[in-house]
Amino acid sequence: MTIEKMQVEEHKPKGKVLDETLEFLQDSQWHSVEEIEEKICLPDKKLASILSFFAQFDLISRAGEKSMAKITPLGLSFLALPRE
């Protein structure tokens, strides 16, 4: 893990990281895990856990032996929910 990723990880609230990940995927295109990791600035293991969680609840689809991710219609609906 790079120093930059460690610093970002320490300062980002966990909910914000989840939101940023889904928001990045909202274009409904396939994205590589590396591309998501670079954009969200998280270590691979932490991102893998987040993507696994989202896939388990059908918010994203995975492909290419889990090397690609794409938001699902349910994930888009989740993003559209009003925020408090």
N, C-alpha and C positions, 0 to 999 in steps of 0.2 A: 504494500500500500504506500502510495506517495504521501509526502508530508502535506501537500495541498489537500488531498482527499481526507486525511485525518483531521485537518483543521476544519474543513467544510462539514464533515460528519459531526464533529463536536458542537458546532454552532447551529445547525439546522434542527428545528423541532421535528419530531418524528412524523407528525401529521402533515407537515409541509412537504416532507420528502415523498410521502405517499401521493399527495396531491400533484406535486411536480411531475412525478412519474406518469400518472394517468394523463395529465394535461399534455405532456410531451407526445403521448401516443394518440391524442385525439384526432389526428389527421387521418386515421383509419388505414394507414399504410403499414407495411411490415418494416420493422426496425431491428437491426442487429443488437444483441446484448451489449456489444462493445460501444455502439453508437449511443445507446441509452446510458451506459455507465459513464461515458465521456460527458454527456449533457447534464446528468444529474450529479456527477462528482461523488460517486459512492464506490466503496470497494466491492469487488466481484461477489464475495460471499453475502454481503448485506443485500446487494441488488438481487442476487439469486433468490434469497428468502422472500423479498418483496414480490418478485415476479411469480414465484411459486404460490404465494398467498393469493395474488390477483387471479391466477389461473384456476386455483382451487374453487374460487367463488365466481368463476366464469366472467370476470371483468376483462380478461385478456385471453387471446389464443396464443399458443406456442407452436412453432414449426422448426424444421431443420435440426432435430435432436435438441430442441430447446434453445437454439442459438438465435432464434428470431421471435419477436413478439408483436402483437397487433391488438388494439383495443376491440372489444366486441360491442354489439348494440347495447347490451346490458351495461357495460362500462361507460358508454357514452351517456346513457340515461342517468347513471350515477353521477357523472360530472354535471349534468343539467339540474340536479337537485338544488333547491335554494340553500344558501349558507346562512348560518346565524351570525 
